[in-house]
Amino acid sequence: MSTDLKQAKALTLTYLTPVSFASLNGGDKEADNMVNIKKLTRETEQGPKAYPYVSSQAVRRALRERLADLGCGLSEGVAATQKKGAATTLQDPKSYIDDDLFGYMEGTKGEGGAKGGTKKRTSPVRVSPLLAMDAYQGDLDFGTNYMSVKAGGDPNIFETEIHSGLYRGTILIELDRVGCGEGFEKGELEKSERAKRVSALLTAVQNLWTSGRQSRFLADISPKFVAAAATRVKTPIFLESVRLHNGGLQTKVLSEVVADHGDMLIAHTYGARSETFHPVPEGTVTVGEAFKKMQEWVASYYGA
C-alpha cells in the first residue's frame, strides 16, 4: 500500500450514526394527518420490511447548510432562464464552493432557430442516501396543533412516523475534479483554494445534522464510526462493507476490503466514538483523529 498521496484520485468515507429518536426525512404522502418518513422495502428472513432513509438530496442540502455555518458563501438560487425550467444557482463554481462541489445543470435556449444545449457541472462530490440498518417498527408520535384553534373549535390532531436505529452513509470526493474542469474554462482554482474547499467539506461531514424537522425531533447524524480511504481509483470501497453483527462491527469484512484493494489503496483509517461499537478494527482511533488524518491527506494531495 503506497503512501504517496499525490497519486490519489478520490477520498471516500463510509460512516455510521446511531439515532435514538427522529423523523429525519419526510416522505411524499400525507393522509389523515399522518406525516410519513421515507422508506424502502427489503426482503429479510422474516419477510419484507421497511427501512427508513434520508435521501441524498437531503444529505447534500445538509452539507450546504453546514458549509454556510462555516462561513462559506453559497450560490443563491435563481429562476430558470427558460419557461417552465427548474430553478438553478448562479452557476459560478469559481466564486461559490457549493457550485464547485455539488455542481448544477440548466438547459440553454438556442438562438436563431438553433437547438438548445445544457450548461452543467457534474458534482465531484458523490453522496449515498443515509440508510437505516434497522427496520421501521411502526412507531408514531402523537401531536396537537393548538395554534390553529379558533373560538369554539377543536385542535388539529396529527401523527408523525418516528424511528430509532443505526444509519449508514457514504461520500466520495473526486479530488482531481475539485476546482477545475467543467465551469472553470477561464482558469482553475489554485491548489491551496482547492484544498481549503475539500477541508471545509470534511469539517461539514464531521459536524453533520439536517435542519428538516429539527424543531421537535432534534437529531445528530454526524459520524460515530468512519472508515475512510484515499485511493488511486474512484470507487466507494467501504460502501457495502461497513456492517454490524450482534452489535459489533464485522472487522473481518473491513480487513478483506483493505486486502482486496491493496494495489489501489494509498491510505486508510478507522475512527470510532469510544464505547459505541465493539469490536472495532485494529488501529482504530477517535473520530476526530480520523478526520484529522483525512485533512492531512488533502493537504498532501494538493501540496497545501
C-alpha positions as CSV (number, residue, x, y, z in Angstrom):
1,M,0.0,0.0,0.0
2,S,1.6,3.3,-1.2
3,T,1.6,6.4,0.9
4,D,2.2,8.8,-2.0
5,L,-0.9,11.0,-1.7
6,K,-0.1,12.7,-5.0
7,Q,-1.3,9.6,-6.8
8,A,-4.8,9.8,-5.2
9,K,-7.9,10.3,-7.4
10,A,-10.5,10.1,-4.7
11,L,-11.2,10.2,-1.0
12,T,-14.1,8.0,0.2
13,L,-15.6,7.6,3.6
14,T,-18.4,5.4,4.9
15,Y,-19.9,6.3,8.3
16,L,-22.4,5.0,10.9
17,T,-24.5,7.2,13.1
18,P,-27.0,6.0,15.7
19,V,-30.2,7.9,16.0
20,S,-32.3,7.4,19.2
21,F,-35.5,9.3,18.3
22,A,-36.0,11.0,15.0
23,S,-38.2,11.7,11.9
24,L,-35.3,12.6,9.6
25,N,-36.7,12.9,6.1
26,G,-40.3,13.5,5.0
27,G,-42.0,11.2,2.5
28,D,-44.2,12.3,-0.3
29,K,-47.5,11.1,1.1
30,E,-49.5,12.6,3.8
31,A,-53.0,11.3,4.6
32,D,-55.4,11.5,7.6
33,N,-53.0,14.0,9.3
34,M,-50.1,11.4,9.1
35,V,-46.6,12.7,8.4
36,N,-44.5,10.0,6.8
37,I,-40.8,9.3,6.6
38,K,-39.1,8.0,3.5
39,K,-38.7,4.2,3.5
40,L,-37.7,1.4,1.2
41,T,-38.7,-2.2,1.4
42,R,-36.1,-5.0,1.6
43,E,-36.6,-8.8,1.8
44,T,-35.4,-10.4,5.0
45,E,-35.5,-13.8,6.6
46,Q,-38.7,-12.6,8.4
47,G,-40.2,-11.3,5.2
48,P,-40.3,-7.9,3.6
49,K,-39.5,-5.0,6.0
50,A,-39.4,-1.2,5.6
51,Y,-36.2,0.7,6.3
52,P,-36.1,4.5,6.7
53,Y,-33.6,6.6,4.8
54,V,-32.5,10.1,4.3
55,S,-32.3,11.0,0.6
56,S,-29.1,12.0,-1.0
57,Q,-30.7,15.3,-1.8
58,A,-31.4,15.9,1.9
59,V,-27.8,15.0,2.8
60,R,-26.4,17.4,0.2
61,R,-28.7,20.1,1.5
62,A,-27.5,19.5,5.0
63,L,-23.8,19.7,3.8
64,R,-24.6,23.0,2.1
65,E,-26.1,24.4,5.3
66,R,-23.1,23.3,7.4
67,L,-20.7,24.9,4.8
68,A,-22.7,28.1,5.3
69,D,-22.3,27.7,9.1
70,L,-18.5,27.6,8.5
71,G,-18.7,31.0,6.8
72,C,-18.6,29.8,3.2
73,G,-20.6,32.0,0.8
74,L,-23.2,29.9,-1.1
75,S,-24.5,30.4,-4.7
76,E,-28.0,31.9,-4.5
77,G,-31.0,30.2,-6.1
78,V,-32.2,32.0,-9.2
79,A,-35.1,31.5,-11.6
80,A,-34.5,29.4,-14.7
81,T,-33.8,31.2,-17.9
82,Q,-36.3,29.0,-19.8
83,K,-40.0,28.9,-19.4
84,K,-41.0,26.0,-17.1
85,G,-37.4,25.4,-16.3
86,A,-36.2,24.4,-12.9
87,A,-34.7,26.9,-10.6
88,T,-30.9,26.8,-10.5
89,T,-27.9,28.6,-9.0
90,L,-25.6,31.4,-10.1
91,Q,-23.5,28.7,-11.8
92,D,-20.3,30.2,-10.8
93,P,-18.1,27.5,-9.3
94,K,-15.0,29.7,-9.2
95,S,-16.7,32.0,-6.7
96,Y,-19.0,29.6,-4.8
97,I,-18.0,26.4,-3.1
98,D,-21.4,24.7,-3.5
99,D,-21.4,25.3,-7.3
100,D,-18.0,23.7,-7.4
101,L,-18.6,20.7,-5.0
102,F,-22.2,19.9,-5.8
103,G,-22.5,21.0,-9.5
104,Y,-25.5,22.4,-11.4
105,M,-27.4,21.9,-14.6
106,E,-29.6,24.2,-16.7
107,G,-31.0,23.9,-20.2
108,T,-30.0,26.7,-22.5
109,K,-32.2,28.1,-25.3
110,G,-30.8,28.0,-28.8
111,E,-30.6,31.3,-30.8
112,G,-31.8,31.8,-34.4
113,G,-33.6,28.5,-34.6
114,A,-30.6,26.5,-33.3
115,K,-31.1,23.7,-30.9
116,G,-30.6,24.5,-27.2
117,G,-28.0,22.8,-25.1
118,T,-27.1,22.2,-21.4
119,K,-24.9,24.2,-19.1
120,K,-23.7,22.0,-16.4
121,R,-21.1,21.0,-13.9
122,T,-21.1,17.3,-12.8
123,S,-20.7,17.1,-9.0
124,P,-17.2,15.9,-7.9
125,V,-18.9,15.0,-4.5
126,R,-20.9,11.8,-4.7
127,V,-23.4,11.1,-1.9
128,S,-25.3,8.0,-1.0
129,P,-28.6,8.1,0.9
130,L,-28.3,7.7,4.6
131,L,-29.9,4.3,5.0
132,A,-31.2,2.8,8.3
133,M,-29.7,-0.6,9.2
134,D,-32.7,-1.2,11.5
135,A,-36.3,-1.7,10.2
136,Y,-39.1,0.7,10.9
137,Q,-41.3,-0.7,13.7
138,G,-44.4,1.4,13.1
139,D,-43.7,3.9,15.9
140,L,-45.7,7.2,15.9
141,D,-45.5,10.5,17.7
142,F,-48.9,12.0,18.6
143,G,-49.2,15.8,18.2
144,T,-51.8,18.5,18.6
145,N,-51.6,21.9,16.9
146,Y,-53.4,24.3,19.3
147,M,-52.2,27.3,17.2
148,S,-55.0,26.6,14.7
149,V,-57.8,26.6,17.2
150,K,-60.4,29.2,16.8
151,A,-63.1,30.2,19.3
152,G,-65.2,27.1,19.9
153,G,-63.1,25.0,17.6
154,D,-61.1,21.8,18.1
155,P,-57.3,21.5,17.9
156,N,-55.7,19.9,14.9
157,I,-54.5,16.4,15.8
158,F,-51.7,14.7,13.8
159,E,-49.2,11.9,13.9
160,T,-45.6,11.6,12.8
161,E,-43.7,8.5,12.0
162,I,-40.6,8.2,14.1
163,H,-37.6,5.8,14.1
164,S,-34.8,4.7,16.3
165,G,-31.8,2.9,14.8
166,L,-28.4,2.9,13.1
167,Y,-27.9,4.7,9.8
168,R,-25.1,4.3,7.2
169,G,-23.9,6.7,4.6
170,T,-21.1,7.1,2.1
171,I,-19.4,10.1,0.5
172,L,-16.9,10.0,-2.3
173,I,-14.8,13.1,-3.3
174,E,-13.2,13.2,-6.7
175,L,-10.1,15.1,-5.6
176,D,-8.8,15.7,-9.1
177,R,-12.0,17.4,-10.2
178,V,-12.5,19.9,-7.3
179,G,-11.8,23.5,-8.5
180,C,-11.2,22.5,-12.2
181,G,-12.9,21.1,-15.3
182,E,-16.4,22.0,-16.1
183,G,-17.2,25.5,-15.2
184,F,-13.5,26.5,-15.0
185,E,-12.8,27.1,-18.6
186,K,-11.4,30.6,-17.8
187,G,-9.0,29.1,-15.3
188,E,-8.9,26.6,-12.4
189,L,-8.5,27.4,-8.8
190,E,-5.2,27.5,-7.0
191,K,-4.3,24.2,-5.3
192,S,-4.4,25.9,-1.9
193,E,-8.0,27.0,-2.5
194,R,-9.0,23.5,-3.7
195,A,-7.5,22.1,-0.5
196,K,-9.4,24.7,1.5
197,R,-12.7,23.7,-0.1
198,V,-12.3,19.9,0.5
199,S,-11.1,20.6,4.0
200,A,-14.3,22.6,4.7
201,L,-16.4,19.8,3.3
202,L,-14.8,17.3,5.6
203,T,-15.5,19.6,8.6
204,A,-19.1,19.8,7.4
205,V,-19.3,16.0,7.3
206,Q,-17.8,15.7,10.8
207,N,-20.4,18.1,12.2
208,L,-23.4,16.9,10.1
209,W,-27.0,17.5,11.0
210,T,-30.0,18.3,8.9
211,S,-32.4,21.1,9.5
212,G,-35.5,19.3,8.4
213,R,-38.0,18.5,11.3
214,Q,-35.5,19.5,13.9
215,S,-37.8,21.9,15.8
216,R,-39.4,18.9,17.5
217,F,-37.1,16.0,16.6
218,L,-33.6,17.3,17.0
219,A,-31.1,14.6,15.8
220,D,-27.4,14.3,15.4
221,I,-26.4,12.5,12.3
222,S,-22.6,13.1,12.5
223,P,-20.3,10.1,12.2
224,K,-19.8,7.9,15.2
225,F,-17.8,5.4,13.2
226,V,-16.0,6.2,10.0
227,A,-14.0,4.1,7.5
228,A,-12.1,6.3,5.1
229,A,-9.5,5.8,2.3
230,A,-7.5,7.7,-0.3
231,T,-7.5,5.7,-3.5
232,R,-5.9,5.6,-7.0
233,V,-9.3,4.8,-8.5
234,K,-12.7,6.4,-7.8
235,T,-14.6,3.7,-6.0
236,P,-16.5,3.7,-2.7
237,I,-14.7,0.7,-1.3
238,F,-16.4,0.7,2.1
239,L,-20.0,1.4,0.9
240,E,-21.4,-2.1,1.3
241,S,-18.8,-3.4,3.7
242,V,-19.4,-1.5,6.9
243,R,-21.7,-3.9,8.7
244,L,-22.7,-5.0,12.2
245,H,-23.4,-8.4,13.7
246,N,-24.7,-8.7,17.2
247,G,-23.9,-5.1,17.9
248,G,-20.3,-5.3,16.8
249,L,-18.6,-4.2,13.6
250,Q,-17.7,-7.0,11.2
251,T,-13.9,-6.3,11.3
252,K,-13.1,-9.3,9.1
253,V,-15.0,-7.8,6.2
254,L,-13.2,-4.5,6.6
255,S,-9.8,-6.3,6.6
256,E,-10.8,-8.1,3.4
257,V,-11.7,-4.8,1.7
258,V,-8.3,-3.4,2.5
259,A,-6.5,-6.5,1.3
260,D,-8.6,-6.8,-1.9
261,H,-7.9,-3.1,-2.8
262,G,-4.3,-3.1,-1.7
263,D,-2.9,-2.0,-5.1
264,M,-5.4,0.8,-5.4
265,L,-5.3,1.9,-1.7
266,I,-2.9,4.7,-0.8
267,A,-4.0,5.3,2.8
268,H,-6.9,4.3,5.1
269,T,-8.1,5.0,8.6
270,Y,-10.9,4.0,11.0
271,G,-12.4,6.2,13.6
272,A,-14.9,5.4,16.3
273,R,-16.6,7.1,19.3
274,S,-15.4,5.4,22.4
275,E,-17.6,2.6,23.8
276,T,-20.1,2.9,20.9
277,F,-19.1,-0.2,18.8
278,H,-17.5,-3.5,19.9
279,P,-15.3,-4.8,18.4
280,V,-13.6,-2.2,16.2
281,P,-10.8,-2.8,13.6
282,E,-7.2,-2.8,14.8
283,G,-5.7,0.6,14.7
284,T,-9.0,2.4,15.2
285,V,-8.6,6.0,16.5
286,T,-11.1,8.5,17.7
287,V,-13.5,10.0,15.1
288,G,-11.7,13.4,15.5
289,E,-8.3,11.8,14.9
290,A,-9.6,10.0,11.8
291,F,-10.9,13.3,10.3
292,K,-7.6,14.9,11.1
293,K,-5.8,12.2,9.1
294,M,-8.2,12.9,6.2
295,Q,-7.4,16.6,6.4
296,E,-3.7,15.7,6.2
297,W,-4.3,13.5,3.1
298,V,-6.0,16.5,1.5
299,A,-3.1,18.8,2.4
300,S,-0.6,16.3,1.0
301,Y,-2.5,15.8,-2.2
302,Y,-2.8,19.4,-3.1
303,G,0.5,20.3,-1.6
304,A,-1.1,22.8,0.7
